[in-house]
Amino acid sequence: MSLAISSALFTAPAAAANSPSTSAAPQPEQQPQASESTAAYKVTLTAAQQAFNLYSRGQTVSQIAISLSLSESLVNNYLGITAGGG
């Protein structure tokens, strides 16, 4: 499981925004290039982080183990859950 966050920001060049227009005709807006306007960031979580995230959202240990293809004992280990033994 991975999380992808994309951010698209466009800032007009300061010189173009602040310079007075010399003609009465409106200037067409500049469209940003695709490589300049979008930046995609990919965050990859470890299995332990994914387990903790799912557990905090209310999933049971067995549900987490199935969805992440892990053993329940490994999920318990990631979550810091110990068996209540005597």
N, C-alpha and C positions, 0 to 999 in steps of 0.2 A: 504494500500500500504506500502510495506517495502522495504528497500534497504539492500542487503547482499553483503558484500565485503569479498573476501577470499584472503588470502596471503599464498603463499607457498615458504618458504625459506629453503634452506639447506646449512649449514655451516659444512665443514669437521672439525673434531676434530683437534685442533692445534698440538697436540702431534703426531698424525699420519701424518700430512702434513709436519712437520718439521723434522721427524726422518729419518736418512739415511736408505736405504734398505739394508738388509744383504744378500739377494739372488738376483740372476740375473733375475729370473722369475718375470714378472709383477704381481703386486698385484691386485686382483679384487676390483673394487670400491665398497664401502659400500653404500647400498641403505637405505635411511632413512625409519623409520617406519612411517606408515600412521598417527599415532597420533602425531608424532614428527615433521613431515614435513609440515603439513597443519594446519592452524589456521583460523577458520571462525569467522567473527565478524558480528553481526546482529545489524543494526541500525533501530530503529522504530521511525518514524516521527509522530508527533501529527497531527490531522486533520488540525489545523491552519498552520502548517509547510508545509503539503502537498498542501493546498490551495495556499499558497504563492508561492511554487515551480511551480505549474501548471500555476498560473497567470503570473509568470515571464517568462514562456515559451510560452506565447501568448494565452492561453486558456481564454475564456470569463467566466464571473461569472456563467452564466447558465450552461456552459459545466462542470465547476468545481463542481457545486452543484449536477449535475446528476452523475458524475463519483465518487464522494465521498458520495453520498446519503445524502446530506445535503440540507437545505433550502438556497435559494439565499440570504436571509437576514442574515443568519449565516455566509455565505461565505463573504458577504460584511463586516460584523462585524470583521471577522478574518483579512481581508485585510485593514481594517481602512477606508473603503469607506462609506461615508455618503450620504444619499439622498439629492439632491439639493433642499431644500425647502426654503420658504421665511419667 
